[in-house]
Amino acid sequence: MPRNTHPLPRFRARSAAPSARRPARVPSQTCVRSVPEQPQVALALDVEWDHPHPVVVVSGELDLVGGELFVAVLDHVRSTGAGAVAVDLSQVSFVDTHGLTPALQGDVVLVAASRSVCRLLSLMGLPVPAGRPRRGR
């Protein structure tokens, strides 16, 4: 019985001559950006203590890296024994699930959200805050 019993023939790659594989001199090229540069919006978190419950105001881009800072701020506010923590996400320009997860905990109340946050919440099948988005995308 022959070793190659598969109905399709086997193919072997043949190596090309060294001159055909790589050009002798690579021409210099200039890189043209196809996407216009936009300024990055840094994440900023402020805690307003003058309300009945502390309000954490988040602005900028809330993603995986920002989510870690967000968790730290929420833990700090919880350590003061203030009870429920209100979170204002109306100034968030970008959000992903990693950044939004800390705001979905049981002792966190969303008081406002930007359009991008509302969209992500609705895509996740979660309730959107009752207030209209004040700012953001």
MODELLER restraints for C-alpha pairs under 7 A, 6 or more apart:
rsr = mdl.restraints
at = mdl.atoms
rsr.add(forms.Gaussian(group=physical.xy_distance, feature=features.Distance(at['CA:41:A'], at['CA:60:A']), mean=5.17, stdev=0.5))
rsr.add(forms.Gaussian(group=physical.xy_distance, feature=features.Distance(at['CA:41:A'], at['CA:61:A']), mean=6.18, stdev=0.5))
rsr.add(forms.Gaussian(group=physical.xy_distance, feature=features.Distance(at['CA:42:A'], at['CA:60:A']), mean=5.39, stdev=0.5))
rsr.add(forms.Gaussian(group=physical.xy_distance, feature=features.Distance(at['CA:42:A'], at['CA:61:A']), mean=6.33, stdev=0.5))
rsr.add(forms.Gaussian(group=physical.xy_distance, feature=features.Distance(at['CA:43:A'], at['CA:59:A']), mean=5.83, stdev=0.5))
rsr.add(forms.Gaussian(group=physical.xy_distance, feature=features.Distance(at['CA:43:A'], at['CA:60:A']), mean=4.46, stdev=0.5))
rsr.add(forms.Gaussian(group=physical.xy_distance, feature=features.Distance(at['CA:43:A'], at['CA:61:A']), mean=5.41, stdev=0.5))
rsr.add(forms.Gaussian(group=physical.xy_distance, feature=features.Distance(at['CA:43:A'], at['CA:62:A']), mean=6.60, stdev=0.5))
rsr.add(forms.Gaussian(group=physical.xy_distance, feature=features.Distance(at['CA:43:A'], at['CA:66:A']), mean=6.57, stdev=0.5))
rsr.add(forms.Gaussian(group=physical.xy_distance, feature=features.Distance(at['CA:44:A'], at['CA:58:A']), mean=5.89, stdev=0.5))
rsr.add(forms.Gaussian(group=physical.xy_distance, feature=features.Distance(at['CA:44:A'], at['CA:59:A']), mean=5.24, stdev=0.5))
rsr.add(forms.Gaussian(group=physical.xy_distance, feature=features.Distance(at['CA:44:A'], at['CA:60:A']), mean=6.27, stdev=0.5))
rsr.add(forms.Gaussian(group=physical.xy_distance, feature=features.Distance(at['CA:45:A'], at['CA:56:A']), mean=6.69, stdev=0.5))
rsr.add(forms.Gaussian(group=physical.xy_distance, feature=features.Distance(at['CA:45:A'], at['CA:57:A']), mean=5.65, stdev=0.5))
rsr.add(forms.Gaussian(group=physical.xy_distance, feature=features.Distance(at['CA:45:A'], at['CA:58:A']), mean=4.69, stdev=0.5))
rsr.add(forms.Gaussian(group=physical.xy_distance, feature=features.Distance(at['CA:45:A'], at['CA:59:A']), mean=6.51, stdev=0.5))
rsr.add(forms.Gaussian(group=physical.xy_distance, feature=features.Distance(at['CA:46:A'], at['CA:56:A']), mean=5.70, stdev=0.5))
rsr.add(forms.Gaussian(group=physical.xy_distance, feature=features.Distance(at['CA:46:A'], at['CA:57:A']), mean=5.11, stdev=0.5))
rsr.add(forms.Gaussian(group=physical.xy_distance, feature=features.Distance(at['CA:46:A'], at['CA:58:A']), mean=6.65, stdev=0.5))
rsr.add(forms.Gaussian(group=physical.xy_distance, feature=features.Distance(at['CA:47:A'], at['CA:54:A']), mean=6.58, stdev=0.5))
rsr.add(forms.Gaussian(group=physical.xy_distance, feature=features.Distance(at['CA:47:A'], at['CA:55:A']), mean=5.61, stdev=0.5))
rsr.add(forms.Gaussian(group=physical.xy_distance, feature=features.Distance(at['CA:47:A'], at['CA:56:A']), mean=4.50, stdev=0.5))
rsr.add(forms.Gaussian(group=physical.xy_distance, feature=features.Distance(at['CA:47:A'], at['CA:57:A']), mean=6.16, stdev=0.5))
rsr.add(forms.Gaussian(group=physical.xy_distance, feature=features.Distance(at['CA:48:A'], at['CA:54:A']), mean=5.70, stdev=0.5))
rsr.add(forms.Gaussian(group=physical.xy_distance, feature=features.Distance(at['CA:48:A'], at['CA:55:A']), mean=5.12, stdev=0.5))
rsr.add(forms.Gaussian(group=physical.xy_distance, feature=features.Distance(at['CA:48:A'], at['CA:56:A']), mean=6.41, stdev=0.5))
rsr.add(forms.Gaussian(group=physical.xy_distance, feature=features.Distance(at['CA:49:A'], at['CA:55:A']), mean=6.71, stdev=0.5))
rsr.add(forms.Gaussian(group=physical.xy_distance, feature=features.Distance(at['CA:53:A'], at['CA:82:A']), mean=6.44, stdev=0.5))
rsr.add(forms.Gaussian(group=physical.xy_distance, feature=features.Distance(at['CA:53:A'], at['CA:84:A']), mean=6.68, stdev=0.5))
rsr.add(forms.Gaussian(group=physical.xy_distance, feature=features.Distance(at['CA:53:A'], at['CA:85:A']), mean=6.27, stdev=0.5))
rsr.add(forms.Gaussian(group=physical.xy_distance, feature=features.Distance(at['CA:53:A'], at['CA:86:A']), mean=6.63, stdev=0.5))
rsr.add(forms.Gaussian(group=physical.xy_distance, feature=features.Distance(at['CA:54:A'], at['CA:85:A']), mean=5.86, stdev=0.5))
rsr.add(forms.Gaussian(group=physical.xy_distance, feature=features.Distance(at['CA:54:A'], at['CA:86:A']), mean=6.20, stdev=0.5))
rsr.add(forms.Gaussian(group=physical.xy_distance, feature=features.Distance(at['CA:55:A'], at['CA:85:A']), mean=6.30, stdev=0.5))
rsr.add(forms.Gaussian(group=physical.xy_distance, feature=features.Distance(at['CA:55:A'], at['CA:86:A']), mean=4.60, stdev=0.5))
rsr.add(forms.Gaussian(group=physical.xy_distance, feature=features.Distance(at['CA:55:A'], at['CA:87:A']), mean=5.46, stdev=0.5))
rsr.add(forms.Gaussian(group=physical.xy_distance, feature=features.Distance(at['CA:55:A'], at['CA:88:A']), mean=6.82, stdev=0.5))
rsr.add(forms.Gaussian(group=physical.xy_distance, feature=features.Distance(at['CA:56:A'], at['CA:86:A']), mean=6.23, stdev=0.5))
rsr.add(forms.Gaussian(group=physical.xy_distance, feature=features.Distance(at['CA:56:A'], at['CA:87:A']), mean=4.76, stdev=0.5))
rsr.add(forms.Gaussian(group=physical.xy_distance, feature=features.Distance(at['CA:56:A'], at['CA:88:A']), mean=6.09, stdev=0.5))
rsr.add(forms.Gaussian(group=physical.xy_distance, feature=features.Distance(at['CA:57:A'], at['CA:87:A']), mean=6.01, stdev=0.5))
rsr.add(forms.Gaussian(group=physical.xy_distance, feature=features.Distance(at['CA:57:A'], at['CA:88:A']), mean=4.75, stdev=0.5))
rsr.add(forms.Gaussian(group=physical.xy_distance, feature=features.Distance(at['CA:57:A'], at['CA:89:A']), mean=6.39, stdev=0.5))
rsr.add(forms.Gaussian(group=physical.xy_distance, feature=features.Distance(at['CA:58:A'], at['CA:88:A']), mean=6.22, stdev=0.5))
rsr.add(forms.Gaussian(group=physical.xy_distance, feature=features.Distance(at['CA:58:A'], at['CA:89:A']), mean=5.37, stdev=0.5))
rsr.add(forms.Gaussian(group=physical.xy_distance, feature=features.Distance(at['CA:58:A'], at['CA:91:A']), mean=6.43, stdev=0.5))
rsr.add(forms.Gaussian(group=physical.xy_distance, feature=features.Distance(at['CA:58:A'], at['CA:92:A']), mean=6.37, stdev=0.5))
rsr.add(forms.Gaussian(group=physical.xy_distance, feature=features.Distance(at['CA:59:A'], at['CA:89:A']), mean=6.83, stdev=0.5))
rsr.add(forms.Gaussian(group=physical.xy_distance, feature=features.Distance(at['CA:59:A'], at['CA:91:A']), mean=4.52, stdev=0.5))
rsr.add(forms.Gaussian(group=physical.xy_distance, feature=features.Distance(at['CA:59:A'], at['CA:92:A']), mean=4.59, stdev=0.5))
rsr.add(forms.Gaussian(group=physical.xy_distance, feature=features.Distance(at['CA:60:A'], at['CA:91:A']), mean=6.57, stdev=0.5))
rsr.add(forms.Gaussian(group=physical.xy_distance, feature=features.Distance(at['CA:60:A'], at['CA:92:A']), mean=4.84, stdev=0.5))
rsr.add(forms.Gaussian(group=physical.xy_distance, feature=features.Distance(at['CA:60:A'], at['CA:93:A']), mean=5.36, stdev=0.5))
rsr.add(forms.Gaussian(group=physical.xy_distance, feature=features.Distance(at['CA:60:A'], at['CA:94:A']), mean=6.86, stdev=0.5))
rsr.add(forms.Gaussian(group=physical.xy_distance, feature=features.Distance(at['CA:61:A'], at['CA:92:A']), mean=5.93, stdev=0.5))
rsr.add(forms.Gaussian(group=physical.xy_distance, feature=features.Distance(at['CA:61:A'], at['CA:93:A']), mean=5.60, stdev=0.5))
rsr.add(forms.Gaussian(group=physical.xy_distance, feature=features.Distance(at['CA:61:A'], at['CA:94:A']), mean=4.62, stdev=0.5))
rsr.add(forms.Gaussian(group=physical.xy_distance, feature=features.Distance(at['CA:61:A'], at['CA:95:A']), mean=6.04, stdev=0.5))
rsr.add(forms.Gaussian(group=physical.xy_distance, feature=features.Distance(at['CA:62:A'], at['CA:92:A']), mean=6.84, stdev=0.5))
rsr.add(forms.Gaussian(group=physical.xy_distance, feature=features.Distance(at['CA:62:A'], at['CA:94:A']), mean=6.00, stdev=0.5))
rsr.add(forms.Gaussian(group=physical.xy_distance, feature=features.Distance(at['CA:62:A'], at['CA:95:A']), mean=4.75, stdev=0.5))
rsr.add(forms.Gaussian(group=physical.xy_distance, feature=features.Distance(at['CA:62:A'], at['CA:96:A']), mean=6.78, stdev=0.5))
rsr.add(forms.Gaussian(group=physical.xy_distance, feature=features.Distance(at['CA:62:A'], at['CA:99:A']), mean=4.99, stdev=0.5))
rsr.add(forms.Gaussian(group=physical.xy_distance, feature=features.Distance(at['CA:63:A'], at['CA:95:A']), mean=5.59, stdev=0.5))
rsr.add(forms.Gaussian(group=physical.xy_distance, feature=features.Distance(at['CA:63:A'], at['CA:96:A']), mean=5.34, stdev=0.5))
rsr.add(forms.Gaussian(group=physical.xy_distance, feature=features.Distance(at['CA:63:A'], at['CA:98:A']), mean=5.85, stdev=0.5))
rsr.add(forms.Gaussian(group=physical.xy_distance, feature=features.Distance(at['CA:63:A'], at['CA:99:A']), mean=4.30, stdev=0.5))
rsr.add(forms.Gaussian(group=physical.xy_distance, feature=features.Distance(at['CA:64:A'], at['CA:98:A']), mean=4.95, stdev=0.5))
rsr.add(forms.Gaussian(group=physical.xy_distance, feature=features.Distance(at['CA:64:A'], at['CA:99:A']), mean=5.31, stdev=0.5))
rsr.add(forms.Gaussian(group=physical.xy_distance, feature=features.Distance(at['CA:66:A'], at['CA:99:A']), mean=6.28, stdev=0.5))
rsr.add(forms.Gaussian(group=physical.xy_distance, feature=features.Distance(at['CA:67:A'], at['CA:98:A']), mean=6.23, stdev=0.5))
rsr.add(forms.Gaussian(group=physical.xy_distance, feature=features.Distance(at['CA:67:A'], at['CA:99:A']), mean=4.13, stdev=0.5))
rsr.add(forms.Gaussian(group=physical.xy_distance, feature=features.Distance(at['CA:71:A'], at['CA:102:A']), mean=5.99, stdev=0.5))
rsr.add(forms.Gaussian(group=physical.xy_distance, feature=features.Distance(at['CA:84:A'], at['CA:107:A']), mean=4.97, stdev=0.5))
rsr.add(forms.Gaussian(group=physical.xy_distance, feature=features.Distance(at['CA:84:A'], at['CA:108:A']), mean=5.90, stdev=0.5))
rsr.add(forms.Gaussian(group=physical.xy_distance, feature=features.Distance(at['CA:85:A'], at['CA:107:A']), mean=6.26, stdev=0.5))
rsr.add(forms.Gaussian(group=physical.xy_distance, feature=features.Distance(at['CA:85:A'], at['CA:108:A']), mean=4.90, stdev=0.5))
rsr.add(forms.Gaussian(group=physical.xy_distance, feature=features.Distance(at['CA:85:A'], at['CA:109:A']), mean=6.12, stdev=0.5))
rsr.add(forms.Gaussian(group=physical.xy_distance, feature=features.Distance(at['CA:86:A'], at['CA:108:A']), mean=5.83, stdev=0.5))
rsr.add(forms.Gaussian(group=physical.xy_distance, feature=features.Distance(at['CA:86:A'], at['CA:109:A']), mean=4.71, stdev=0.5))
rsr.add(forms.Gaussian(group=physical.xy_distance, feature=features.Distance(at['CA:86:A'], at['CA:110:A']), mean=5.89, stdev=0.5))
rsr.add(forms.Gaussian(group=physical.xy_distance, feature=features.Distance(at['CA:86:A'], at['CA:111:A']), mean=6.29, stdev=0.5))
rsr.add(forms.Gaussian(group=physical.xy_distance, feature=features.Distance(at['CA:87:A'], at['CA:108:A']), mean=6.83, stdev=0.5))
rsr.add(forms.Gaussian(group=physical.xy_distance, feature=features.Distance(at['CA:87:A'], at['CA:109:A']), mean=6.01, stdev=0.5))
rsr.add(forms.Gaussian(group=physical.xy_distance, feature=features.Distance(at['CA:87:A'], at['CA:110:A']), mean=4.92, stdev=0.5))
rsr.add(forms.Gaussian(group=physical.xy_distance, feature=features.Distance(at['CA:87:A'], at['CA:111:A']), mean=5.92, stdev=0.5))
rsr.add(forms.Gaussian(group=physical.xy_distance, feature=features.Distance(at['CA:88:A'], at['CA:110:A']), mean=6.16, stdev=0.5))
rsr.add(forms.Gaussian(group=physical.xy_distance, feature=features.Distance(at['CA:88:A'], at['CA:111:A']), mean=5.44, stdev=0.5))
rsr.add(forms.Gaussian(group=physical.xy_distance, feature=features.Distance(at['CA:88:A'], at['CA:112:A']), mean=4.93, stdev=0.5))
rsr.add(forms.Gaussian(group=physical.xy_distance, feature=features.Distance(at['CA:88:A'], at['CA:113:A']), mean=6.36, stdev=0.5))
rsr.add(forms.Gaussian(group=physical.xy_distance, feature=features.Distance(at['CA:89:A'], at['CA:112:A']), mean=5.65, stdev=0.5))
rsr.add(forms.Gaussian(group=physical.xy_distance, feature=features.Distance(at['CA:89:A'], at['CA:113:A']), mean=4.42, stdev=0.5))
rsr.add(forms.Gaussian(group=physical.xy_distance, feature=features.Distance(at['CA:89:A'], at['CA:114:A']), mean=6.10, stdev=0.5))
rsr.add(forms.Gaussian(group=physical.xy_distance, feature=features.Distance(at['CA:90:A'], at['CA:112:A']), mean=5.30, stdev=0.5))
rsr.add(forms.Gaussian(group=physical.xy_distance, feature=features.Distance(at['CA:90:A'], at['CA:113:A']), mean=4.05, stdev=0.5))
rsr.add(forms.Gaussian(group=physical.xy_distance, feature=features.Distance(at['CA:90:A'], at['CA:114:A']), mean=4.18, stdev=0.5))
rsr.add(forms.Gaussian(group=physical.xy_distance, feature=features.Distance(at['CA:90:A'], at['CA:133:A']), mean=5.79, stdev=0.5))
rsr.add(forms.Gaussian(group=physical.xy_distance, feature=features.Distance(at['CA:90:A'], at['CA:134:A']), mean=5.67, stdev=0.5))
rsr.add(forms.Gaussian(group=physical.xy_distance, feature=features.Distance(at['CA:90:A'], at['CA:135:A']), mean=5.40, stdev=0.5))
rsr.add(forms.Gaussian(group=physical.xy_distance, feature=features.Distance(at['CA:90:A'], at['CA:136:A']), mean=6.19, stdev=0.5))
rsr.add(forms.Gaussian(group=physical.xy_distance, feature=features.Distance(at['CA:91:A'], at['CA:114:A']), mean=6.13, stdev=0.5))
rsr.add(forms.Gaussian(group=physical.xy_distance, feature=features.Distance(at['CA:91:A'], at['CA:135:A']), mean=5.43, stdev=0.5))
rsr.add(forms.Gaussian(group=physical.xy_distance, feature=features.Distance(at['CA:91:A'], at['CA:136:A']), mean=5.01, stdev=0.5))
rsr.add(forms.Gaussian(group=physical.xy_distance, feature=features.Distance(at['CA:92:A'], at['CA:114:A']), mean=6.05, stdev=0.5))
rsr.add(forms.Gaussian(group=physical.xy_distance, feature=features.Distance(at['CA:92:A'], at['CA:136:A']), mean=5.87, stdev=0.5))
rsr.add(forms.Gaussian(group=physical.xy_distance, feature=features.Distance(at['CA:93:A'], at['CA:116:A']), mean=6.81, stdev=0.5))
rsr.add(forms.Gaussian(group=physical.xy_distance, feature=features.Distance(at['CA:93:A'], at['CA:136:A']), mean=5.28, stdev=0.5))
rsr.add(forms.Gaussian(group=physical.xy_distance, feature=features.Distance(at['CA:93:A'], at['CA:137:A']), mean=5.70, stdev=0.5))
rsr.add(forms.Gaussian(group=physical.xy_distance, feature=features.Distance(at['CA:94:A'], at['CA:116:A']), mean=6.36, stdev=0.5))
rsr.add(forms.Gaussian(group=physical.xy_distance, feature=features.Distance(at['CA:95:A'], at['CA:116:A']), mean=6.73, stdev=0.5))
rsr.add(forms.Gaussian(group=physical.xy_distance, feature=features.Distance(at['CA:95:A'], at['CA:117:A']), mean=6.33, stdev=0.5))
rsr.add(forms.Gaussian(group=physical.xy_distance, feature=features.Distance(at['CA:110:A'], at['CA:129:A']), mean=6.21, stdev=0.5))
rsr.add(forms.Gaussian(group=physical.xy_distance, feature=features.Distance(at['CA:111:A'], at['CA:129:A']), mean=6.27, stdev=0.5))
rsr.add(forms.Gaussian(group=physical.xy_distance, feature=features.Distance(at['CA:112:A'], at['CA:129:A']), mean=6.04, stdev=0.5))
rsr.add(forms.Gaussian(group=physical.xy_distance, feature=features.Distance(at['CA:112:A'], at['CA:131:A']), mean=5.90, stdev=0.5))
rsr.add(forms.Gaussian(group=physical.xy_distance, feature=features.Distance(at['CA:112:A'], at['CA:133:A']), mean=6.13, stdev=0.5))
rsr.add(forms.Gaussian(group=physical.xy_distance, feature=features.Distance(at['CA:113:A'], at['CA:129:A']), mean=6.76, stdev=0.5))
rsr.add(forms.Gaussian(group=physical.xy_distance, feature=features.Distance(at['CA:113:A'], at['CA:133:A']), mean=5.27, stdev=0.5))
rsr.add(forms.Gaussian(group=physical.xy_distance, feature=features.Distance(at['CA:114:A'], at['CA:133:A']), mean=4.85, stdev=0.5))
rsr.add(forms.Gaussian(group=physical.xy_distance, feature=features.Distance(at['CA:114:A'], at['CA:134:A']), mean=6.72, stdev=0.5))
rsr.add(forms.Gaussian(group=physical.xy_distance, feature=features.Distance(at['CA:114:A'], at['CA:135:A']), mean=5.94, stdev=0.5))
rsr.add(forms.Gaussian(group=physical.xy_distance, feature=features.Distance(at['CA:114:A'], at['CA:136:A']), mean=5.10, stdev=0.5))
rsr.add(forms.Gaussian(group=physical.xy_distance, feature=features.Distance(at['CA:114:A'], at['CA:137:A']), mean=6.11, stdev=0.5))
rsr.add(forms.Gaussian(group=physical.xy_distance, feature=features.Distance(at['CA:115:A'], at['CA:133:A']), mean=6.28, stdev=0.5))
rsr.add(forms.Gaussian(group=physical.xy_distance, feature=features.Distance(at['CA:115:A'], at['CA:136:A']), mean=6.53, stdev=0.5))
rsr.add(forms.Gaussian(group=physical.xy_distance, feature=features.Distance(at['CA:115:A'], at['CA:137:A']), mean=5.12, stdev=0.5))
rsr.add(forms.Gaussian(group=physical.xy_distance, feature=features.Distance(at['CA:116:A'], at['CA:137:A']), mean=5.73, stdev=0.5))
rsr.add(forms.Gaussian(group=physical.xy_distance, feature=features.Distance(at['CA:118:A'], at['CA:128:A']), mean=5.77, stdev=0.5))
rsr.add(forms.Gaussian(group=physical.xy_distance, feature=features.Distance(at['CA:121:A'], at['CA:127:A']), mean=6.64, stdev=0.5))
rsr.add(forms.Gaussian(group=physical.xy_distance, feature=features.Distance(at['CA:121:A'], at['CA:128:A']), mean=6.23, stdev=0.5))
rsr.add(forms.Gaussian(group=physical.xy_distance, feature=features.Distance(at['CA:122:A'], at['CA:128:A']), mean=6.72, stdev=0.5))
